[in-house]
Amino acid sequence: MIIISTLLIALCCIIIWRASDGFEAASEFLGRNLSEGVRGATINAIGSSMPELFTTMFFLFVLKNRDGFAGGIGTTAGSAIFNGMIIPAVVILVVIFKGMTKEVVVSRKVLLRDGISLLICEFVLIFLLGGNTLTWVHGLILMSLYAIYATYMLTSMKSNINVEGNSEEADIDEEEDEDQKQNSGNILLNLVTLNLEPIFIKGEINTTKAWTLLCAAMLVIGSACLLLVKSCEWLGDDLGIPIYFIAVILASAATSVPDTILSMKDAQKGNYDDAVSNALGSNIFDVCFALGFPLFLFTVIYGPITMSPETVVNVSELRILLFILTLIAFFIYIGRRKMGGVSAFLLLLIYVVFTLYILGRSMNVDSANEVSIWLNQINQYVDGFRFWK
């Protein structure tokens, strides 16, 4: 059963990966009038973060109550760490290996805007989710944070006028149109391979077709996320490991596939601001809306969630660890004007250490437990400032 569960998780990852191409095509068209960086942090981030939203929703409504919330926050927080470390590193390595450039230059304004916004959201998350009871108010506050961020992004947007960039994107679009024409004739093959774009976009793309494609991709990804949740549950039962640990590593990585693909494609087009802002914007969406909306909806329907002491400990240390790792990554981003192979290596190293820590905690390794104690001491210190308790 362990092998079957693992294979199902891998299958879910492939389905999400294939369907994300439809996301990319639809979101690129719908966000065509947004300025560079803003599109990555809003349209791209929301679209590519739908797997986290669906997975958190299914964790709560399928597993119910405390186990569901632990799986949900494990997915969103784990995905945020994956996005913050793996995606920028992959973007850097892809453009280096393709010979496009040796170093990636990202607008400091974009890094400061999205990086500081993410740290603020994670800081609020630490203070907000103290205690062992969660209500709809917690979910509403988290959703409100993202609403404020998205409103600021859209109202402060400048006109996106880049003749050279538009020319390059037009060339890429022409190549994609040729591929689409070649693939559009075989509907059965497109269905089997989940090549959604030729199925829903016939002829020239428009807003209606783009939204139809986006909704179809969401349906496919949502179905994959439901299977992902059940597979994680089965794997956790077979291994005798709480589903929280499975969600932090496997579910989060599987749901981060669209973010990774979108950022890689943006980077290959030279849109480094979009590539990085998509990752950071996705994290803000994950922390605020992908966690807040399911929490709000579940508690409105079923009432407050009461977490077990073990879940409280796990969730508390994960929130603090998320903030610490994001802060370290933020300094790596802004430490130098350009990010190259060294930056990519450091980001990958951080994620490897994080993964080893989670594995160590799941197996009660002494060194990992010592780190856990330190994180909980920080949480206890922070708890003294939660005046509403």
N, C-alpha and C positions, 0 to 999 in steps of 0.2 A: 504493500500500500504506500510505503514511503516513496518508492520509485514512481508509482503512478501519480501521486500528489505532486512530486517534483516536475514530472513531465507535463502535467496540466498547468503548473505555474509557468513553465517555459512556453507552452502553447499560448497561454494568455498574453505573455510578453510579445509573441510574434503577431498575434491578432491586433493588439494595441499598436504595434509598430506599423503594420500594414494600413490600418485604418487612419493612422496619423497623417498619412499622405493626403487624404481627403481633407483633414483638418487644415493642413498647411495651405492647400490650394484655395479653400474657401476663405480662411482667415486673411490670406494675402490680398484677395480681391476686396473683401469687406473693409479691410484696413488700409486700402490704397491711398486714401486722402490724409492719413495720419502722418505726422512727422516722424523721422527716424528716431528710434529710441522709445517714443510714445507707443507706436504700434507694437513693438516687442513687449513692452511692459503692460499693455492692456489687452488688445485683441489676441495676439499670439499667446500671451501668458494665460488668459482665461481659457482659450480653446485647448491649449496643450495640457492644462491642469484639470480638465474634466475627469480623467481617470482617477485622480486623487479624490475629487468630489464624489464620484460614483462609489468608489471603494469605501470611503468613510461612511457614506450613506448606508451601504449594504452591511458593513461591519456593525453599525448600530441597529439597523432594523432586522437583520438576520440573526445575529448573535445576541442582541438585546443587552441593555443595561451596561454593567461595568466591563465585561469582557469586550463588548462591542466598542465602547469608548476607548479602551486601551488599544484595541486594534486600529481604531480610527486615528487617534493622535500619533500612534506609532507610524502609521502610513504617511500622514502629512508632515510630521517632524522629520522622519527618515528621508522623505522625498525632498524636503527643504535642504537637508544636509547634502544629499546627492546632487541636487541642482547647484548648490553653492560651491561644491568642490569638483565634482566630476565634469559637469557641463563646460565651465570655463576652461578646464584643463584639456578636455577633448577638442574644444574649439581651437585652442592654441596649437595643439599637436597636429590637427587636421591641416590647418593652413601652412604649418611648417613642413610637414611631409609632402604636401602637394606642391611645395616650392613657391607658394604665393607670397610669403613673407617670412622673415625669421622672428619677428616680434609683432605682437598685436597692440595697436593703439586704440584705447577706448576713451571716449570723452570723460574727463574728470567730473564734469557736471552730471553725467548719467550715473557714474559710480557713486558720487556723493548723494544724489537725489534718491536713487533706489536703495543704496546700501544703508543710509541713515534711516530711511522709511522702514526698511525691513527690521533693523535693530530696534526701532521704536515699537513696532508691532510685536516683536518677540519679547521685549521688556514688559509690555502690557500683558502678554500671555502669561508670563511668570507670575505677575501680581494677581491677575484676574482669577486664575484657576487654582487658587489656594483652597485648602479644605477638602472634604470628601464628598460634598454635594454640589451638583451642577444643575442649573435651571435655564429656562429660556432666556433669561436676562444675559447670561454669559454669552450665549450664541448671538444675541442681538448686538451686544457691544462689539464682538469680533467682526460681525458683518458691517457694522457702522464704520469701523476702522478702514475696511477696504473701500467703502463708498466714499469716504473722505479722500483717500489716496487716488482713486480713479477720477473723482471730480477735479482734483488739483491737476492731475496729468492732462486731462482733456481741456480744461480752461486755460492752462498755461502753454498749450501747444502752439508752436510756430508753424507757419506754412512750410510744407515740405517741397522745396524747389531745388532739384538737383538734376540738371540736364544730363550730366555724364552718368550719374547713377541710374537715372531712368532709362538711358540708352542701354546700359549694361543689363538691366533687368529685362528690358524688352527683348534683347538677344536671347536671354535665358528662357523667357516665356515662349519665344518662337521655337526653341529647341524642344520645350515641353509640349507645345502644340503638335509638333511633328510626331513625338512619341505617342501622344494621345490618339492621333489619327491612325497610327499603325496598330494600336491596341484596341481601338473602339469596335473593330469588326467582330471580335470574339467575346460575346457577352458572357458565355459560360466560363471561359478562362478568367475573365475579370471578376466574376462572382467567386470562383474558387480561390483566387489569389487575393481577394478583397481589394482589388484595384478599383476603388469607388469612383474616381474622377471621370473616367470615360463612360461610366454607366449613367451618371447624373448630369454631366456637362457635355451636351451634344451641340456642336456649333459654338457660337460666341457666348462666353459666360456673362451672366447678368446677376443682379442682386437676388432674384427669386431662386435661380439655379444654385447660387452660392449658399443660400440659407438651407435649401433642400439637401445639398451635399453635406453641409455642416451637421444637420440633424441626423442624416443617415449614418455619418461617421460616429456621432454621439451614441446612437442606438447600438451600433456594433461594439464600440468600446464599453458601453454600459453593460452589455451582455458578458463581455470578457471579464469585466471587473467583478460581476456576480460570481462567475466561476472561479476567479482569483481568490475571492474571500472564502468560498467553500474549500478550495484547495489548501489555503493556508490553515484553515481550521482542521482539516484532515491531517495535514503534515504535523501540526502542533500536537494533536492527539497521539499520533503514531510515535513521535519523538519524546513525548512527555514534557514538552516545553510550552510555557504559556504563549498564546497566540501573539501577544505583544511583541515578543522577540522576533517571531517570524515576520510580522508586519513591518517592523523597523528596517529590516534588511531586504527581504525578498519582495514583499508587496510594494514597498516604496520604490525599489529599483524598477520593477515592472511598470509602475504607473508613471515613471519619469521618462519613459521612452519617447513620447511625443515632444517633450521639452528638448531632449537631446537632439532629435532629428531636426526640429525647427531651428535650433541654434546653429547646428552644423551647416544647414542650407543657407542661413543668413550669413554665416562667416565666409562660405565659399563665394557668395556674391559680393563680399567686401563690406557687408553691413555689420561691423563688429559691435556697434552700439546696440543694435537690435538683438544680436546674438547673446550679449551679456545681460541686457535689460530684460530679455525674455526669461532668463534663468532667475534673476532677482525678482522680477515682477511675478513670476510663477510662485516663488516662495511666499511673497506677500499674500497672494491669492490663497495658497495652501493653508497658511497659518491663520488667516482671517476668515475667508469665505468657505473654503473646502472643509474646514473644521467647524466654523460657526453656524453655517446653514443647517447641516445635518443635526447638530446639537440643538439648535433652536427648534427645528421641526419635530425631532424625537421627543423633547421635553414638553412641547405644547400638546402632543398627542398622548404621551404615556406618563407625564409627570417628571419630577426631578430624578436625576441619576445619582445613586449612592454608590461610591466606589469603595472597594475593599482596601484595607491598609496596605497590602502589597501593591495594588494598582496605584494608590496615591504615591507611594515611594517611587515606583517606576516612572510614572508620568512626571513627577516633580523633577527627578534627576535628568530626564530627557529634555525638559524645557530649558533647564539651566545649561546643560551641555550644548544644546542647539544655539543658545545665545553666545556662549564662549567660542564655539567653533566658527560661528558667523562673524564674530568680532575679529578673530584671527585671520579669516579669509578676507575680510574687508581691508585689513592693513596690508595684506599681500597684494590686493587689487590696486590700492593707492600708493603703495610704497615706492613704486617706480612709475615713470611716465609710460613705459612700455612693458608688456608682459610677454615673456619668452619661455624657453624650455625650463628654466629654473622655477619660475612661478607655477608652471604646470606640474612639475615634480612635487613641489611643496603641497599643492592642493590635493594631488593624488595620495600623498603620504598621510595627510590629515584624514582622508576618508578611510584609508587602510587601517589606521590606528583606531578610528571610530568603530569600524566593523569588528576588529579584534576585541575591542572593549565589550561590544554587545554580545559577541559569542562567549566571551569570558563570563559575563554576567549570567547568561543563560545556563552555563555549566558550573556556576559558583566558584570560579577561579579566584584565589585569594587576592591577587593584585587588582583584579577588576572590582572585587568587593570593597577593597580599600578606597578606590576611586569613587565608588558609589557612596561610601560613608562621607567622604569629603564633599561630594555634591549635595548630599542631604544636610550637611552642616550649613552650607550656603543657603539652602532652602529654609532651614530653621531660622537663620538670621533674617532673611527676607520676610519670613512669616511675622516677625515682630512689627513690621510696617504695614501689615494688612489690617487697617483700622476698622474695616467693616465686619470682621469676624467676631 
